[in-house]
Every structure is written in structure tokens, then in C-alpha cells.
């Protein structure tokens, strides 16, 4: 049964967005819809050096159900399919998720035995990779569709150490709830392609600070930090560009933001539609990685961000 409930949408969206009534269905019905809807495809991604899952057919495979870039239309005569169009951004696999996943694998010894929280998990590729590398991973998002999509990914990949929860950026209550799911232990925070709206920089940075200040590390040896990857048009990330606001907002909140580290482009698929309305071949985009940590926490800035 479909219900119209605008209050739920207000909880999940930033005040800067116009709030429209959203069709809501049961979680079970939504999961069935996502698996049968032609806008979504189940893709298999293969990574070398990926730790195995007991009983899995292949240790190098991760299966991800996500929005197909070539299936953008939907049957408007079916009222229930409109829920998928309420927030399409987290349904796609964005380029930085691939690059961040490979970077995590290149440095997999660092994450062993640790607890990781991913912000804006979306389709969940990065969280699924973390589930193979870490003791525990908490996948978070604010989209009802994305949260059900993440539950499907967990089942597809036999990831019992992966938990899923709603987290509104900047919200103290949600941050504390995520920490509780992590048993009060948070070592690292990761995110990919979340830094594309400047008005969201402070909320996401506040969440990083809340998560790190209200939790403890697995061991004193862990140098806790957040790692954010973004696929960007290079001219957007100059010192004078729109995203220079990241380091400024970080300093205001008592956070240290590293200079960006270029990452190789690892995705082989067509890029999703541009969120900024810009078009052009995928080769125009670069992938950059930032490290963010509590200021004055010790340790060399070069060591904690430039791994390999």
C-alpha cells in the first residue's frame, strides 16, 4: 500500500532542498521493487587481493545492485515506481567509489581489525570492500531507497560484519546512534563523491567531528582520520575554486584537512549523469583524496594521508 508522507522526506533532506510529498511503501515491497525494476542491474566487480568470504564462490568478487546509467526512464503509469525517482543520486555508482576501493585495498593492512563508518554509502561498493578488510563497517545514508539498497547488498555479499543505519549529516543524535552501532569504537571514516555541494561541507565536517570526538579507537596506535575521495573537474579544485571551502570550513570546526592526493581512475563504466549539470567525456574528471582529522592530534600530516 502506498502512503504519501512528506514529513519523512523533511527528515532526510537538507533545508536547502524543496520538500515534495514522497510515495512511501513498506521496506519489503521496496526491496522487491529494486530487484525487479529495469532501472537497476546487478553488477559483479572483481578486485585482486580481496580477502575471501567463507563459502563464497570467488574471493575476488563483490556484487552490487545499482542504477544503470543507460536505464534512466521509468513507467510513469506505475505509481509505486516514482519512489525511486525521489532521490536518484545514491542509486548510481560514482567514479570515486572505484578509486577509493582500490586505494583501501592497496593499504589493506592499515584497516585490519578496525571499525570504519562510511558516510553517504549510496549503492555500497566502498562499504562492501571495507567489510572484507575491517572488523566492522557501518554503512550510512539518508535516502530511504539507499538504505534498502544497502540491505540487499549486504545479503548479496554475505557481509555479517556490515551494519546499516540512517545518518543525517550534522545531526548529533544520528551520529551518536551510528557510534552505538559501532560499539563506541570508530577508527576511520570514509566517503566517496559526497563533496559536490558546498552547502553540505559544514554538516558533513560536523559529523566527522562528532564521530571522532564521541568514540574511541580500537587501540592507542590507531591514528584516526576520515578519508574522502571525489571525482571532480580539475578546474573546480584550484586554490581559488569552489571546493577550497573544504579546508576553510574544517579549520573553523577544529579539523585539519590535508592537501588532495590524486588517485588513479579505476572505473570502467560510463559515468552517471552530472550532478552539477556539466557534461563531457569521463576523461575530463580526476579523482582526488583528502584526509581529515582532529587538529593538533599529533603525527605527521604526510604520513597519515599519503599512504600509497
N, C-alpha and C positions, 0 to 999 in steps of 0.2 A: 504494500500500500504506500503510495506516495503522499508525503506531507510537505507543506510549504512552511518553512521556518526560517525567517530572516535573522532571528536572534543568534542562531548558531553561527551563521556567516559573520555576524558582527564580532563574535568572539575570536574568530580565526583571522580576520583581515585587519590590516593596519588602518587607523582612522583616515589616512590619506586616500584610501580607495572608496569609491562609491559603493554602497551596500545595496544589493538587489536580493529579492526573495530567491531562495535556493531550494530546488527539489531534493528532498531527503528520502532515503529508503533504508531498510534495515541493513546492517553490516553484511549479513549473509547474502542478501539479494545483490548488494553492490559487488561482492566478490564474484558471484556468478556472472554478473554483467561484464565485469572486467575480463573474465576469461573467455567470454563468447563474443565480445564486441570486436568487429573487424578493424577498429582503430588501433588495436593492441596486438602485438606479436611477441611470442616467447623466443628470445634470442639466447644462444649459447656463446659465452665468451671464454676463451682459453688463455690462461696465464702460465708461463713457465715458473717453476719454483714455488708453486702454490701448495701449502701443506694440505695433506689429504683429509677427507672426511670419512670416518669409519663406515664401510658399506656402500660408499659412493662408486658409481660406475667408472668415473675418471676423476683423479685428484686435481686435474688442471682446469676443470670446467666450473663455471658459475652461470646459472640460468637466471635471466632477468626478463620479466614481462614488462614491456614499456610501450609507450605510444609510438606508432610507426610514423616517420616523417612523411611518408607517401600516402597516408590514410588520414587526411585532415577533415574530410566530410563525414557527416553522420545523418541518420534518418530522422529528420525533424518531426516526422509524424509520430514517432515514439517518444512520449513524454519522459519516460524513465531514462533515456539516453542523454537528456540535457544536463544531468548532474555532472557528467564527465566534462562538459564544456564550461563549468563554473570556475575552474582554476586549472588550466592546462599545463602551466609551467612545470610543476613537479612530475608530470607524466612522461616527459621526454628524458632521454639520456643525453646530457650535455657534454661537450668535449672534455672539459676539465676533470670529469669523473674518471675517465680513462687514464689521463695523465697522473692524477693523484693516486689512483690504484696501483699503477706501475711504480710510482715513487715509494709508496708504502712497502711494496714487495722488495724493492732494492734495499730498503733499510729495515727489513723484517725483524732482525734481531732486537731492535730497539723496542718493539711493541710486545714482545713475548711476555706473557704473564701480566699484562697491563689492562686497564679498563679505559675504553675510548667512548666518547659521545660524539655522534655526528649531528650537526645542525643542518636542517633543510635536506634531509636524506632523499626525498623525491622517490625515484624508482629503486634506489637502494644499492647500486653497484658497490659504492665505497664501503658501506656497512657490511655487505656480504664478504668483501675481501678482508675487512677487519675481523670478521667472525672466524676466519681461518688463521689469523695472525695473533689475536689477542685472547686474554682470558674471558673478557666480556665486552660486548659492544651494545650501546643504547642508540638505536636509530630514532630520530625525532623529526617531526614535521608539523605543520599546522593545517594542512589540507585534509579533509575527511577522505577524499579519494586516495591521496598518497598514503595515508595510514593503513587503509585496507590493502592497497597495493603492496606495502611493505610486509604485511602479514602473509600474503601469498608468496612473496619472495623467500621469506623465512621457511615456509613449508616446502617450496620447490628445491631448496638447497640444504635441507636438514641442518639448520643452524640453531641448536638449542641454547647457545650462549648469546643469542641476539634478542634483545628486548625492544619494544616499540612503545613510544609514548608521544602525546601531543606536547609541543613546546612552543609557546608564543615568545618571540624574541623581546627581551627587555622585561619580561614578566617574572617577578621574584618567585611567586607561588609555583609556576611551571618549572622553573629552574631547580627549585628545591625538590619537586616531585621527581625530576629526572635523576637528581643525586640520590634520592631514596632508592630508586630502581637499581642504581649502581652500587648499592650497599655503602653509601657515603664515600666511595672511593672513585676519584676521577684523575686519571693520569694525563690524558691527551684529549683534545677536541679537534675534530676535522670537519671540513666543509668544502664543497666544490660548486662553483658557479652560483654563489649566493650574493656576491658583491656587485650587483648590477643596478641597484637603485640607491642613490646617495642618501635618501631619507631613511634608509634601513640600516645605515652604518652604525649609528649610535645604539639602536636597540640590540643589534647582534653583538656589538662590543660589550654592552652592559651584561648580556647573557654570558659571555665568556668570563667576565669578571665575577659574576655571581657563581658560576660553576666552579671556578678555581678557588675562590675565597671561602666557599662554604663546604668544601670537601677536603679530603686528604689524599696524598699519593699512596700507591701500593707500597713503596719503600722510600726512605730518605734520598736514595740515589737517583730517583726519577726527577729529571728537570722538566717540569710540567709546562706545556705550551699548547697553543692552538695553531693548526696549520690550515691555511685557506688557499685553495687553488682557484683560478679564474681564467676562462678563455676570453680574451679581450682583443679589441682592435688596438694595436700598439700606440696609436696617437692618443688614446684615451688615458694612458697611464704614464704620461710625461710628468715631470715635477709640477708643471703648471696645470695638468689635466684634471678632469673631474674627479678622479679617484685619489688624488693627493689628499683628499679629505679624510682618508682612512687613517693616516698617521696623525693628523691633527686631532681627530676625534679620539684616537687612542690615548694621546698624551693628556687630553682633558679628563680622561677616566682613569689615569694612572696606569696605562698599559704601554708597553714597548712594542713597536711594530718594526719588524726587520725590513731591509730593502728587499724588493722582489727578486726571486730566483727563477730564471727561465727554465721551463720543463719541456721535454720533447712532446710533440703532438702524437698521441698514441691511438686515437680513434680512427677507424677506417670507414665509418658510415657518413652519410650526408648529415650536415649539421641541422639541428632543429630550426624552425623559423626564428628570426632575430627578435629578441625581446625589446630591443631599442629601435626597431623599425629600420635598421640598417641592413643592406643586402650586399652580396658579394661572395666570391668563392671562399671556401673554408680556409684556403691558404693565407687569407688576409689576417686570420686570427692567430694570436700567440697564446700560450698558456704560461701564467706566472704563479709563483707560490710565495705566500707571505707566512712568516712566523709571528705569533702574537703571544706575549706573556705579561705577567705582572711586572711592573717596573721595579728595578733595584732588588731583584730576587737572586742575583749572583749568577756566575757563569758567563762565558764569553759569547757575545752575540753571534760571532761567526760560527762557533761550534754548534749552537743549538738550532740553527736554521740550515746551514749548508752541510747537509749530510752527504748525499751523492745522488 
